[in-house]
């Protein structure tokens, strides 16, 4: 029997106890909930196993190439790796995109794409930039993103977003291998293309009839742009230690868009259930960004670093607790725990760690009592409403 979510089980028991539904209807609802839980469980395990399988496939490919690598030569290595990637990619495209084969198909497409990118990058040791061989590699890198993206758009929004992000690696290969542009020139071009892509997608999102995949691609590119910003800050703008500043600003922008998307005033065509998970991811990334900003760039010391991360956790709790957003609350608790552990370990040894953790535990206990009070108030209101 599939495990029905706790909230659904409690609702069924509550409705049964209050006599709101007859036994026959309750049994139908229970069976429907079990079937849906069974589907969700299968889907989760499918993607878990498919992701693991894709990673193992990449390892297997690397192991095979390591075995035959010395005898192939650089050109043979690149061609072999590219053929292996294309075979896996075509297999992923040809597999059915429905039912139990869908996760396998998507992960094979991504694994094959990554192998092809690795082959094109490795080919630089075989054919000089700007040579006929370099032009062939560059043209492959220029043509593949359009084909892969058009396939992914028909299959799945997240797959389309990931392929859109990987297309910037393909464009880098084209500009480097075929046109032999300098690293700085390539980065300026990619930065400009990223801004244009985000601008075009943002304009399209104003249309209520826009396809659902446009928002997914927009947010995926927005997240992947953090990597491009980090590289550009280091190479183009020579920010060195200050490289983290534009990354902080960009992460705050992504988090702000998630907060906007979770408001009731958000246009219906832009509402998604997964905004909270993206916001939770931003909080987890923010923990690392906060430590780098305070310790490496500002050189503030452990106390300020721990306090910054703690403030991030407190603000996240303040937002998530009244709204019941579990994933954000979990990330907030992680921020509080990490900040307390770090400060205690750095500043005062074992005693400091104990004191810091006690403070965090008091805050968390207060949050638990706060939630309990809100829950009891809601139950009392429901009881008075039923009495009326």
N, C-alpha and C positions, 0 to 999 in steps of 0.2 A: 504494500500500500504506500502511495506517495505521501510525503509529509506535507500537510497543508500549512501555510504560513500561520504563525501564532496569532496575528491580528484577525485573520479570517476564522480560525478555530474559536477564538474568544467571542467573535461576533455571532457565530452560529449558536454557541452555547448560551449567549445572552438572549438571543431571540427565542431560543427554545424555552429557556426558563421563564421568560415574560409572556410566553404564549402568543407571540406576534405572528408566528407562522405555524401552519399545521404540519404534522409529522411527515406527510408525503412530500410537501414542498421542501422541508429541511433536508430530507434524504437526497432529493434531486440536486439541491444546492451543494450538499456535501460531496456528492459524486462529481459534479462539475468542477469544484475546487480541487479535488484530488487529481482529476485529469489534467487540469491546467498546471498544477504543481509538478505533475509527472513530466509534462512537456518542457517546463522551464528547467527542471533538473537535467533532463537529457540534453537540452540545448547548452547548458552551462558546461557539462562534462564534455560535450562535443568540442566546444571551442578550447577548453583546457587541454584536451588531448591533442587537438589539431595544432595549437600553438607549440606544445612540447614536441610534437612530431616534426613541425617545420624547423625548429631549432636543431633537433637531432639530425635532420636531413642536411642542414648546413654543415654540421660537424662531420657527418659522413662524407660529404663532398670534399671538405678540407682534408680529411684523413686519406681519402683516395688520391687526391692530388699530391699530398705529401709523399705518398708511396711511389707515384710515378713522376713526381715533379722534377727530379734531377735529370731524367732522361729525355724530357720533352723540349727543353729550351724555352726561352721566354715567350716566343711567338706561339709555340705549341701549347704552353701552359695557358695563355690567354684564350686561344681558340677552344681548347678543351673545356675550360671553365665557362666560356660563353655558350658552348653547345649544351653543356650540362644544365646551365640556367635556362636556356630556351626550351629544352625538353621538359623540364619541370614546369615552366611557365605555360607551355602549350597544354600540358596535362591538366593543369589547374583551370585553364580556360575551357577545355573540352568536357570536364566533369559536369554533371548536373548541378544547378545552383539552387535546388530545392531539397527539402528533407534532410536526411542524414549526411548527404554528400556535400552540402553547402559549406560548412566550416573547413573541410579538407580542401575544397576547391579554392577558397579565398586565401588560405595560408600557403598553398602551393604557388599561387600567383605571386604573393609577396616574396616568398623564398626564392623563386626563380628570378624575379626582378632584382633582388639584392645580389644574387650570384652574377647576373649579367653586368651590373654596375661594377662589381669587384673585378670582373674580367676586363672591362674597358679601362679601368684605372690602371690595372697591372700592365696593360699593353704598352704603356709609355716607355717601358724598358726595351720593347721590341721595335717600335716604330717611332721615329722622332716626330715631335710636334710640327705640323705643317707639311709633313711628307705625305705621299699617296696613302700609305698605311694609316697615318694619323687622320687623314681626311675620311677614310672609310670608317674608322672608329668614331669620329666626330659625327658623321652623318647618321650612323646607327644611334648614337646618343641623342641626336636631334629628332629623329623620327619615332623612336619608341615611346616617348611620353604621351604623344597624341593617341597612339593606338591603344596603349594600356589604359589611359584615362577614359577613352570612349567605351572600352569594355567594362571597366569598373563602374562607370555611371549606371549602366544597365543592371549591374549585379547588386551593389550594396553601397550606401552612402559613405560608411567609414572606410571601405576599401578605396573608394574614389578619393577621399581625403588623403589617405596615405600615399596613393599613387601620385596625387598632385604635389605632395611634399617631396617625394622621391624624384619628381621631374626636375627639380632644381639641381640635383646631382647630375642628371643626364645633361642638362644645359651647361653645367660647369665642364663636363667632359667635352662637349662640342666646342665650346669657346677655347678650351685649353688645347685639345688635341688637333683640331682642324685649323683654327684661326691663330693658334699660338699666342693668344693674348697673355699679358702679364697677370699675375695674381690680383693685383690691385684693380686693374681694369675689369676683370671678371667679377669681382665683388661689387663694384659700382653698378655693373649691368644687372647682376642678380638682385641687388637691393632695389633697384628701380623697378624690375619686373615684379618683385614681391609687392611693392607698394601699389603698382598698377593692378595686379591681380586682386589684392584685397579691396581696392577702390571699386573695381568693376563688380565684384561679388557683393559689396555693401550696397551698391546702387540697385542691383538686382533684388536684394532682399527687401527693398521697399515695396515690391509688387506682391500683393497677397496671393497671386497665382504662381509664384515661383516654385520650382520643384524642390522637394524636401532635401535633396542632396546638396543644394547650394549652401545651406547653413552649415552642414557638416564639413564641407570642404573649406568654407570660410574660417571656421574655428580651428580646424586642423592646421591650416596654413598660419593662422595667428599664433598657435603654439610653436610650430616648427620655426617660425621667424626668430624665436629667442636664440636659436643656434646661429643663425645668420647674423644677428645683431652682435653676438659675442665675438664671432670671427672678425666682423667688420670693425668693431671697436678696437680690437687688438692690432689689426693690420693696417686699416685705412686711417683711423682717427688717433692711433697711438695713445690710447687712454691708459694702457697698462693696468695699474691697480684700480683705476676708475672704470674699468670695463663693466663692472657689476652695476653701475648706475643706470645705464640704458636698459639693462636686463631687468632691474627692479621695476623701472617705469613700465616696461612692456608687460611684465607679469601682473602689475596692478591694473593695467588696461584690460587684460583678459579676465581677471577676477571681477572688475567692474561690469564688464559685459555680461558675465554670468549672473551677477546680482540683478542687473536690469532684466535679464531674461526670466528671472524667477518672480518678478512682480506681477500682480494681477492686471496691471495696465498694459502689459506686453501684448502686442498684436497677436491674435490667435495663430497665425501661420508661422510665428517665430517661437512658439512655446514648445519646450521639450522636457521630458522627464529627467534627462541625464545632465541638466545644468548643475545640479547639486554635486554630482560626482566630479565634474570638471572643476567646480569651485573647491572641492576637497583636495583635488590634485594640486591646484594653485597654492593652497595652504601648506601642503607638504613640501612643495618646491620652495615656498616662501621661507620655510624653516632654514633650509640650506643657504638661500640667498641672504637671509638676515645675518647668519653667522659670518658669511664671507664679507658682507658689507661692513659690519661692525669690527670684526677682528682683523681682517686683512687690509681693508681700504681706510677705514676711519681709525683703526688701531685704538679702540676705546677700552679694551680690556674685557675680562670675563663678565663682570657685573652688568655692564651696559649691553653686552651681547645676549646674556641670559634674560635680561629685562625686556629687550626688544622681542625676543621669541615668545616670552610670556605674554606680552601685550597682544601679539598676534593671536595667541591661543585664547586669551580672554575676550577679545573682540569677536572671534569666531564663535565662541560659546554664547556670547551675548546675542548674536544674530541667530544661531541655530536652535537654541533651547526653546524659545517661545514658538518657533515654527515647526519643531519636531523633525529637523533635518538630520538624520542619523549619521550620514557619511561626513558631513561638515563637523558635527560634534565630535566624531571619532578623531578627525584630523586635529581639531582644537585640543583635545585631551593629549594627543601625541605631542603637540607643541609644548603644552604645559609640563608634561613629564620630562621631555628632553631638556627643556630650559632648567628645570629644577635639578635634574641629575647632573647636568654640565656645571651649573654654578656651584653646587655642593662639592663636586669632585675637584674643581679648579681652585676654589677659594679657601675652603676650610677642612678639606679632608672628609673623613667619615661623619664627624659631628655636623658639619655644614650641610652635607648631603641629607642627613636625617632631618634637620630643621627645614630645609627647603622642601623636601618631600612632604613634611607635615603640613606646611603652608598650602601646598598644592592639593593635598588630600582634603583640607578644610574647604577650599574653594569648590572642589568637586562634590563634596558632601552637601555643601550649600546648594549647588546646582541641582543635586538629586532631590533635596527637600523642596526646592522651588518647583520642580516639575511635579512632584507629588501634590503640592498645594494647588497648582493649576488643575491637575487631574481631578482632585477632590471637588474643587469649585465647579468644574464642568459637570461632574456627576450629580452634584446637588442641584444645579440648574436644570439638568435633564429630568431629575426626579420631580422638581416642582412643576415642570412643564407637563409631565405625565399626570400629576395630580390634578392640574387644571383641566 
